[in-house]
Amino acid sequence: MATVFVNGNNLNIEDVIKVARENYEVKLTDESIDLINKSRRTVDRFVEEGKTVYGITTGFGKFSDVLISPEETKILQRNLIVSHSCGVGDSIDIDEIRAVMLLRINALAKGYSGIRLSTLSTLIDMLNKGVHPYIPEKGSLGASGDLAPLSHMVLVMIGEGKAFYKGKLMDGSAAMLAAGIDVVELTSKEGLALINGTQVMTGIGALATYDAINIMKMADICGAMTMEALNGIIDAFDYRIHRVREHEGQMATSRNVRNLLTYSENITSQGDIRVQDPYTIRCIPQVHGASKDCVRYSVNKINIEINSVTDNPIIFSEDYQAISGGNFHGQPMAITFDFLRIGVAEMANISERRIERLVNPMLSGLPPFLTEKGGINSGFMIAQYSAASLVSENKVLSHPASVDSIPSSANQEDHVSMGTISARKLKEIVTNTMNVLGIELLCAAQALEFKGKGSLGTGTKIAFDILREDVEKLGNDRIMNLDIDKAYKMIKNNKIVDAIEEEIGAMSI
């Protein structure tokens, strides 16, 4: 079985995808095992010596001034998990659960959290054997980390809660028994080490960000197809225009579109038909490019976060110290996902305006709503409605979560990030935008049927042919959401992007 080795330092978004969606096995490196054991010995020494350390020999949050005796340590850790399991709503998806588990393992592998190797090994066994805790999607403030949802992950480790195993939802204890994994009894610091971190927001956001990368490429493909359908002017993509502005995403987009349209006979030069295109065509590099810059920023921030220590206190074994700080605060991710939501939403925004240009005969010169027998048939009329609805929903979802804060824990935790809400909204915007792009793909392909598709560009012809393998040209009206769903799945599964990149080379973002 393919394996991802974790040591807390080298994980990236591609590794997260391998484990979360491709079921790669996870193993610790020898170096991380040594660091984990060393950190644990330090915690044991704190307990033996009765040193006052938050969360080890004290209570939590507002109860940080309540001392806990060694005899009460195990009770404290169990109570922490069961009392903090306050999540509500449906579970996050299986790939998201796996991402959360991986990121928590990776954070603990750095050796700053004081967990026992045996306890961490239990979580690794659960991930590798497919015991996926039911983690409610709502209930996290994003500081102190994702306390409520991560507590539901840990419930299964102690034989409580519920878990998905081999396609069935069952009691956590039953899932662990069926997988042959022993449940654990948590001891000093372990409960806190497992739940005090940003892994739920980061896991959900990392998967959505990976999908956003694909969206940026598909937006270029859909835009290029629409250009051909509308005889767009290629001059606006001349590299000299973008070289004198030098935003990386803008230059990448113009390069992508030029490559996609190589050998196309449908595009024009300025003055052939008109002097300038509307902004949704002419400004594709500037608009798409700005969102690509946003994606690159987000990838960098996520790669930092997934290799960070985000619990509290942090154990510095070399100095025999446990220092309380605020690394659990989700603000770096909250702001990142707020930013990225805007970037992704803009791809749906400009795509919907291109859809309107395709279906509106006053703008396109094509048959109204891309149907030959208008009146008896509505063609793509309501497909544009659906796209407009999704774009409007994205605008609502783009409102930043990070600017909101409600104090908690008797005002001890008086500023929180709401980062998990931001990540969940990002996921929704990503899904909506894939659907909008799917509608543009369908409309552009239908429009090209009227143009003579034999002269398409090198890249756009690949996209057209792949779509037509599953979705035939629209003649008489049919159930349109079936076509939209097929196009959405092609985008979600990277089918079109992968085929184009295999044929003409990697697309830039």
C-alpha positions as CSV (number, residue, x, y, z in Angstrom):
1,M,0.0,0.0,0.0
2,A,1.2,3.5,-0.9
3,T,2.4,5.4,2.2
4,V,2.7,8.9,3.4
5,F,5.4,9.3,6.1
6,V,4.7,12.1,8.6
7,N,7.1,13.9,10.9
8,G,5.3,17.2,11.4
9,N,7.4,19.1,9.0
10,N,7.0,18.1,5.4
11,L,3.3,17.5,4.8
12,N,1.6,19.4,1.9
13,I,-1.8,19.7,0.3
14,E,-1.0,17.0,-2.2
15,D,-0.2,14.6,0.7
16,V,-3.5,15.5,2.3
17,I,-5.3,14.5,-0.9
18,K,-3.5,11.2,-1.1
19,V,-4.5,10.2,2.4
20,A,-8.0,11.8,2.5
21,R,-9.2,10.8,-1.0
22,E,-6.9,8.1,-2.2
23,N,-6.6,6.2,1.1
24,Y,-2.8,6.2,1.4
25,E,-1.5,4.6,4.6
26,V,0.2,6.8,7.2
27,K,3.3,6.1,9.2
28,L,5.5,8.0,11.6
29,T,9.2,8.5,10.9
30,D,11.7,7.2,13.4
31,E,12.7,10.7,14.2
32,S,9.2,11.8,15.1
33,I,8.8,8.7,17.3
34,D,11.9,9.8,19.3
35,L,10.5,13.3,19.7
36,I,7.1,12.1,20.8
37,N,8.6,9.8,23.5
38,K,10.9,12.6,24.7
39,S,8.0,15.0,25.0
40,R,6.0,12.4,26.9
41,R,8.7,11.9,29.4
42,T,8.7,15.6,30.1
43,V,5.0,15.6,30.9
44,D,5.4,12.6,33.2
45,R,8.1,14.5,35.0
46,F,5.8,17.5,35.5
47,V,3.1,15.3,37.0
48,E,5.6,13.5,39.3
49,E,7.0,16.7,40.6
50,G,3.6,18.4,40.9
51,K,4.6,21.3,38.7
52,T,1.7,23.7,38.0
53,V,1.2,23.5,34.2
54,Y,-2.0,24.5,32.4
55,G,-4.1,21.5,31.3
56,I,-1.8,19.0,33.0
57,T,-2.1,19.8,36.6
58,T,-4.9,22.4,36.3
59,G,-8.3,22.6,34.8
60,F,-9.2,24.2,31.5
61,G,-10.2,27.6,30.3
62,K,-11.7,29.6,33.1
63,F,-10.8,26.7,35.5
64,S,-7.1,27.1,34.8
65,D,-6.5,28.2,38.4
66,V,-8.0,24.9,39.7
67,L,-5.3,22.5,40.7
68,I,-5.7,18.8,39.8
69,S,-4.2,16.0,41.8
70,P,-2.3,13.1,40.1
71,E,-5.1,10.8,41.1
72,E,-7.6,12.9,39.2
73,T,-5.6,13.2,36.0
74,K,-7.3,10.4,34.0
75,I,-10.8,11.6,35.2
76,L,-9.9,15.1,34.0
77,Q,-8.9,14.0,30.5
78,R,-12.0,11.9,30.0
79,N,-14.2,14.6,31.3
80,L,-12.6,17.0,29.0
81,I,-13.5,14.9,26.0
82,V,-17.1,14.1,26.9
83,S,-17.9,17.6,28.1
84,H,-16.5,19.2,25.0
85,S,-18.3,16.9,22.6
86,C,-21.0,19.5,21.9
87,G,-21.0,19.5,18.1
88,V,-24.3,19.6,16.2
89,G,-25.5,18.9,12.7
90,D,-24.5,16.3,10.1
91,S,-21.1,14.8,10.0
92,I,-18.4,16.3,7.8
93,D,-17.6,14.2,4.8
94,I,-15.4,11.1,5.0
95,D,-12.5,12.7,3.1
96,E,-12.7,15.7,5.4
97,I,-12.6,13.3,8.5
98,R,-9.5,11.6,7.1
99,A,-7.9,15.0,6.5
100,V,-8.6,16.1,10.1
101,M,-7.2,12.9,11.5
102,L,-4.0,13.2,9.3
103,L,-3.4,16.8,10.3
104,R,-3.8,16.0,14.0
105,I,-1.4,13.1,13.7
106,N,1.1,15.3,11.8
107,A,0.9,18.1,14.5
108,L,1.4,15.6,17.3
109,A,4.3,14.0,15.4
110,K,6.4,17.1,15.9
111,G,6.9,16.1,19.5
112,Y,5.7,19.3,21.3
113,S,2.4,18.0,22.7
114,G,3.3,15.3,25.3
115,I,1.0,12.6,24.0
116,R,2.0,8.9,24.5
117,L,3.2,7.1,21.4
118,S,0.7,4.4,22.1
119,T,-2.2,6.8,22.1
120,L,-1.1,8.5,18.9
121,S,-0.7,5.0,17.3
122,T,-4.3,4.3,18.1
123,L,-5.4,7.3,16.0
124,I,-3.0,6.2,13.2
125,D,-4.5,2.7,13.2
126,M,-8.0,4.2,13.0
127,L,-7.1,6.2,10.0
128,N,-5.3,3.3,8.3
129,K,-8.1,0.8,9.0
130,G,-10.9,3.1,8.0
131,V,-12.5,3.9,11.4
132,H,-13.8,7.4,10.7
133,P,-15.4,9.2,13.7
134,Y,-18.6,11.0,13.2
135,I,-17.6,14.6,13.5
136,P,-20.5,17.1,13.6
137,E,-19.9,20.0,11.2
138,K,-21.1,22.8,13.5
139,G,-20.0,23.9,17.0
140,S,-16.5,25.3,16.7
141,L,-15.4,28.8,17.4
142,G,-12.0,28.3,15.9
143,A,-10.3,29.2,19.2
144,S,-9.2,27.4,21.3
145,G,-8.9,25.5,18.1
146,D,-11.6,23.1,17.0
147,L,-12.5,21.9,20.5
148,A,-15.9,20.5,19.9
149,P,-15.4,18.7,16.6
150,L,-12.1,17.3,17.6
151,S,-13.6,16.0,20.8
152,H,-16.0,13.9,18.7
153,M,-12.9,12.4,17.0
154,V,-11.4,11.4,20.3
155,L,-14.7,9.9,21.6
156,V,-14.2,7.0,19.3
157,M,-10.6,6.5,20.6
158,I,-12.0,6.0,24.1
159,G,-14.9,3.7,22.9
160,E,-17.6,6.3,22.8
161,G,-19.4,8.3,20.1
162,K,-20.1,7.0,16.7
163,A,-18.0,6.1,13.7
164,F,-18.3,5.1,10.0
165,Y,-16.7,1.8,9.3
166,K,-17.0,0.0,6.0
167,G,-19.9,2.1,4.9
168,K,-21.9,1.8,8.1
169,L,-22.4,4.2,10.9
170,M,-22.1,2.4,14.3
171,D,-21.2,2.9,17.9
172,G,-17.6,3.9,18.3
173,S,-16.8,0.9,20.5
174,A,-18.3,-1.5,17.9
175,A,-16.3,0.1,15.1
176,M,-13.0,-0.2,17.1
177,L,-13.8,-3.8,17.9
178,A,-14.6,-4.6,14.3
179,A,-11.3,-3.1,13.1
180,G,-9.3,-4.9,15.8
181,I,-8.2,-1.6,17.5
182,D,-8.0,-1.3,21.3
183,V,-9.6,1.7,22.8
184,V,-7.4,3.9,25.1
185,E,-7.6,5.4,28.5
186,L,-6.3,8.9,28.3
187,T,-3.9,10.2,30.8
188,S,-2.3,13.6,31.7
189,K,-2.3,16.2,28.8
190,E,-3.5,13.7,26.2
191,G,-7.1,14.8,25.9
192,L,-6.0,18.4,25.5
193,A,-3.2,17.4,23.1
194,L,-5.8,15.8,20.8
195,I,-8.4,18.5,20.7
196,N,-6.7,21.8,21.1
197,G,-5.8,22.7,17.5
198,T,-7.0,24.0,14.1
199,Q,-7.1,20.7,12.3
200,V,-10.9,20.7,11.4
201,M,-10.9,24.1,9.8
202,T,-7.6,23.4,8.1
203,G,-8.6,19.9,6.9
204,I,-11.8,21.1,5.4
205,G,-10.1,24.2,3.9
206,A,-7.2,22.3,2.5
207,L,-9.5,20.0,0.5
208,A,-11.5,22.9,-0.7
209,T,-8.3,24.8,-1.7
210,Y,-7.1,21.8,-3.7
211,D,-10.4,21.9,-5.6
212,A,-10.1,25.7,-6.0
213,I,-6.8,25.1,-7.9
214,N,-8.7,22.9,-10.3
215,I,-11.4,25.6,-10.6
216,M,-8.9,28.2,-11.7
217,K,-7.8,25.9,-14.5
218,M,-11.3,25.0,-15.5
219,A,-12.3,28.7,-15.6
220,D,-9.6,29.3,-18.2
221,I,-10.8,26.3,-20.2
222,C,-14.4,27.4,-20.1
223,G,-13.5,31.0,-20.8
224,A,-11.5,29.9,-23.9
225,M,-14.4,27.8,-25.2
226,T,-16.7,30.8,-24.8
227,M,-14.2,32.9,-26.6
228,E,-14.4,30.6,-29.6
229,A,-18.1,30.5,-29.5
230,L,-18.2,34.3,-29.6
231,N,-15.3,34.8,-32.0
232,G,-13.3,36.5,-29.2
233,I,-10.3,38.7,-30.0
234,I,-7.0,37.0,-29.1
235,D,-5.0,40.2,-29.1
236,A,-6.0,40.9,-25.5
237,F,-4.0,37.9,-24.5
238,D,-0.8,39.0,-26.1
239,Y,2.1,38.3,-23.7
240,R,3.4,41.9,-24.1
241,I,0.2,43.3,-22.5
242,H,0.7,41.2,-19.4
243,R,4.4,41.5,-19.2
244,V,4.1,45.2,-18.5
245,R,1.8,44.6,-15.5
246,E,3.5,41.4,-14.2
247,H,0.9,40.0,-11.8
248,E,1.8,36.3,-11.8
249,G,-1.7,35.0,-12.1
250,Q,-2.6,37.4,-14.9
251,M,0.4,36.3,-16.9
252,A,-0.3,32.6,-16.2
253,T,-3.9,33.0,-17.4
254,S,-3.0,34.7,-20.6
255,R,-0.5,32.0,-21.3
256,N,-3.0,29.2,-20.5
257,V,-5.7,30.7,-22.9
258,R,-3.2,31.2,-25.7
259,N,-2.1,27.5,-25.3
260,L,-5.7,26.3,-25.2
261,L,-6.6,28.2,-28.3
262,T,-3.6,27.1,-30.4
263,Y,-4.7,26.4,-34.0
264,S,-8.3,27.6,-33.4
265,E,-10.0,29.1,-36.4
266,N,-12.8,30.6,-34.4
267,I,-10.9,33.3,-32.6
268,T,-10.3,36.7,-34.3
269,S,-7.9,39.6,-34.3
270,Q,-8.9,43.2,-33.3
271,G,-10.7,44.8,-36.2
272,D,-11.8,41.6,-37.9
273,I,-15.3,41.7,-36.5
274,R,-15.0,44.3,-33.8
275,V,-12.3,46.3,-32.1
276,Q,-12.8,45.2,-28.5
277,D,-14.5,42.4,-26.6
278,P,-16.6,43.0,-23.5
279,Y,-14.8,42.7,-20.2
280,T,-15.9,39.2,-19.4
281,I,-13.8,38.1,-22.4
282,R,-11.1,40.8,-22.7
283,C,-10.3,40.9,-19.0
284,I,-10.1,37.1,-18.4
285,P,-6.4,37.3,-17.6
286,Q,-6.9,40.2,-15.1
287,V,-9.9,38.7,-13.3
288,H,-8.9,35.0,-13.3
289,G,-5.4,36.0,-12.5
290,A,-6.3,37.9,-9.4
291,S,-8.1,34.8,-8.1
292,K,-5.1,32.7,-8.9
293,D,-2.9,34.9,-6.9
294,C,-5.4,34.5,-4.0
295,V,-5.1,30.7,-4.4
296,R,-1.3,30.7,-4.3
297,Y,-1.4,32.8,-1.1
298,S,-3.8,30.4,0.5
299,V,-1.8,27.3,-0.5
300,N,1.3,28.8,1.2
301,K,-0.6,29.6,4.4
302,I,-2.2,26.1,4.5
303,N,1.2,24.4,4.0
304,I,2.5,26.4,7.0
305,E,-0.5,25.6,9.2
306,I,-0.5,21.8,8.5
307,N,3.0,21.6,9.7
308,S,2.5,23.7,12.8
309,V,2.0,23.0,16.5
310,T,-1.4,24.4,17.4
311,D,-2.2,23.1,20.9
312,N,-1.6,24.5,24.3
313,P,0.5,24.4,26.4
314,I,3.5,23.6,24.2
315,I,6.1,21.3,25.6
316,F,9.7,22.3,25.2
317,S,11.5,19.2,26.5
318,E,15.0,20.6,26.0
319,D,14.3,23.5,28.4
320,Y,12.0,21.4,30.7
321,Q,9.2,24.0,30.1
322,A,5.5,24.0,29.2
323,I,4.6,27.4,27.8
324,S,1.0,28.5,27.4
325,G,0.3,30.7,24.3
326,G,-2.2,31.1,21.6
327,N,-1.2,28.9,18.7
328,F,-4.6,27.3,18.7
329,H,-6.2,30.5,17.5
330,G,-7.6,30.0,14.0
331,Q,-7.2,33.6,12.8
332,P,-4.5,32.8,10.2
333,M,-6.8,30.2,8.6
334,A,-10.0,32.2,9.1
335,I,-8.6,35.2,7.2
336,T,-7.1,33.0,4.5
337,F,-10.3,31.2,3.8
338,D,-12.3,34.5,3.9
339,F,-9.9,35.8,1.2
340,L,-10.1,32.6,-0.8
341,R,-13.9,32.5,-0.8
342,I,-13.9,35.8,-2.6
343,G,-11.3,34.6,-5.1
344,V,-13.4,31.5,-5.9
345,A,-16.7,33.3,-6.0
346,E,-15.3,35.7,-8.6
347,M,-14.8,32.7,-10.9
348,A,-18.5,32.0,-10.7
349,N,-19.3,35.6,-11.1
350,I,-17.5,36.2,-14.4
351,S,-18.5,32.7,-15.7
352,E,-22.2,33.5,-15.2
353,R,-21.8,36.7,-17.2
354,R,-20.2,34.8,-20.0
355,I,-23.2,32.3,-19.9
356,E,-25.5,35.3,-20.3
357,R,-23.6,36.4,-23.4
358,L,-23.9,32.9,-24.9
359,V,-27.6,32.5,-24.3
360,N,-28.7,36.1,-25.1
361,P,-29.1,36.5,-28.9
362,M,-28.7,40.2,-28.7
363,L,-25.2,39.7,-27.4
364,S,-24.1,36.4,-29.2
365,G,-25.6,36.4,-32.6
366,L,-26.5,32.8,-31.9
367,P,-30.0,31.2,-31.6
368,P,-31.9,32.4,-28.5
369,F,-31.0,30.3,-25.5
370,L,-28.9,28.0,-27.8
371,T,-31.9,26.1,-29.1
372,E,-32.8,25.7,-32.8
373,K,-36.6,25.5,-32.1
374,G,-37.2,28.3,-29.6
375,G,-40.7,28.6,-28.3
376,I,-41.5,25.0,-28.2
377,N,-38.1,24.5,-26.5
378,S,-36.5,26.7,-23.8
379,G,-33.0,25.4,-24.3
380,F,-30.5,26.9,-21.8
381,M,-32.8,29.6,-20.6
382,I,-33.2,28.3,-17.0
383,A,-29.7,27.0,-16.8
384,Q,-28.6,30.6,-16.7
385,Y,-31.2,31.2,-13.9
386,S,-29.5,28.4,-11.9
387,A,-26.1,29.9,-12.5
388,A,-27.4,33.3,-11.4
389,S,-28.8,31.8,-8.2
390,L,-25.6,30.1,-7.3
391,V,-23.6,33.4,-7.9
392,S,-26.0,35.2,-5.6
393,E,-25.6,32.6,-3.0
394,N,-21.8,32.9,-3.3
395,K,-22.1,36.6,-2.6
396,V,-23.9,35.9,0.7
397,L,-21.4,33.2,1.6
398,S,-18.5,35.5,0.9
399,H,-19.2,37.7,3.9
400,P,-16.1,37.2,6.1
401,A,-16.4,35.0,9.2
402,S,-13.2,36.3,10.7
403,V,-14.6,39.7,11.5
404,D,-17.2,38.1,13.9
405,S,-16.3,37.1,17.5
406,I,-18.4,36.1,20.5
407,P,-16.5,35.8,23.8
408,S,-16.6,32.4,25.5
409,S,-15.4,30.6,28.7
410,A,-16.6,33.4,31.0
411,N,-14.7,36.0,28.9
412,Q,-11.4,34.2,29.3
413,E,-11.5,33.4,25.6
414,D,-12.7,36.8,24.5
415,H,-11.7,36.8,20.9
416,V,-12.3,33.8,18.6
417,S,-11.7,33.3,14.9
418,M,-14.8,31.5,13.5
419,G,-12.3,29.9,11.1
420,T,-14.2,26.6,10.8
421,I,-17.3,28.5,9.7
422,S,-15.1,30.2,7.1
423,A,-13.8,26.8,5.9
424,R,-17.3,25.3,5.6
425,K,-18.5,28.3,3.6
426,L,-15.4,27.9,1.3
427,K,-16.5,24.4,0.6
428,E,-20.0,25.6,-0.4
429,I,-18.6,28.3,-2.7
430,V,-16.3,25.8,-4.3
431,T,-19.2,23.4,-5.0
432,N,-21.4,26.3,-6.3
433,T,-18.6,27.5,-8.6
434,M,-18.0,24.1,-10.1
435,N,-21.7,24.0,-11.0
436,V,-21.6,27.4,-12.6
437,L,-18.5,26.4,-14.6
438,G,-20.3,23.2,-15.6
439,I,-23.2,25.3,-17.0
440,E,-20.8,27.5,-18.9
441,L,-19.1,24.4,-20.3
442,L,-22.4,23.0,-21.5
443,C,-23.4,26.4,-23.0
444,A,-20.1,27.0,-24.7
445,A,-20.2,23.5,-26.2
446,Q,-23.7,24.0,-27.5
447,A,-22.8,27.3,-29.0
448,L,-19.8,25.7,-30.7
449,E,-22.1,23.3,-32.4
450,F,-23.4,26.2,-34.4
451,K,-19.8,27.4,-35.2
452,G,-18.2,24.4,-36.7
453,K,-16.4,22.5,-33.9
454,G,-13.8,20.9,-36.3
455,S,-11.6,24.0,-36.0
456,L,-11.3,24.2,-32.2
457,G,-8.1,25.0,-30.4
458,T,-5.8,22.3,-29.2
459,G,-7.0,22.4,-25.6
460,T,-10.6,23.4,-26.1
461,K,-11.2,20.5,-28.5
462,I,-10.1,18.1,-25.8
463,A,-12.6,19.6,-23.4
464,F,-15.3,19.5,-26.0
465,D,-14.7,15.9,-26.9
466,I,-14.7,14.8,-23.3
467,L,-17.9,16.5,-22.6
468,R,-19.6,15.0,-25.6
469,E,-18.6,11.5,-24.4
470,D,-21.3,11.9,-21.8
471,V,-23.5,14.8,-22.8
472,E,-24.8,15.0,-26.4
473,K,-25.8,18.1,-28.2
474,L,-29.1,19.6,-26.9
475,G,-31.9,19.2,-29.5
476,N,-35.3,19.1,-28.0
477,D,-35.6,20.0,-24.3
478,R,-34.6,17.4,-21.8
479,I,-34.0,17.2,-18.0
480,M,-31.2,19.7,-17.7
481,N,-30.0,19.1,-14.2
482,L,-28.8,15.6,-15.4
483,D,-26.5,17.3,-17.9
484,I,-25.3,19.9,-15.3
485,D,-24.5,17.1,-12.9
486,K,-22.4,15.3,-15.4
487,A,-20.5,18.4,-16.2
488,Y,-20.0,19.1,-12.5
489,K,-18.6,15.7,-11.9
490,M,-16.2,16.1,-14.8
491,I,-14.9,19.2,-13.1
492,K,-14.9,17.8,-9.6
493,N,-12.9,14.7,-10.7
494,N,-10.4,16.8,-12.7
495,K,-11.2,14.7,-15.8
496,I,-11.0,17.6,-18.3
497,V,-8.0,19.3,-16.7
498,D,-6.0,16.1,-16.4
499,A,-6.6,15.2,-20.1
500,I,-5.6,18.7,-21.3
501,E,-2.5,18.7,-19.1
502,E,-1.5,15.3,-20.3
503,E,-1.8,16.5,-23.9
504,I,-0.5,20.0,-24.0
505,G,1.4,20.3,-20.7
506,A,0.7,21.7,-17.2
507,M,-1.6,24.7,-16.9
508,S,-0.4,27.5,-14.7
509,I,-2.1,29.2,-11.8
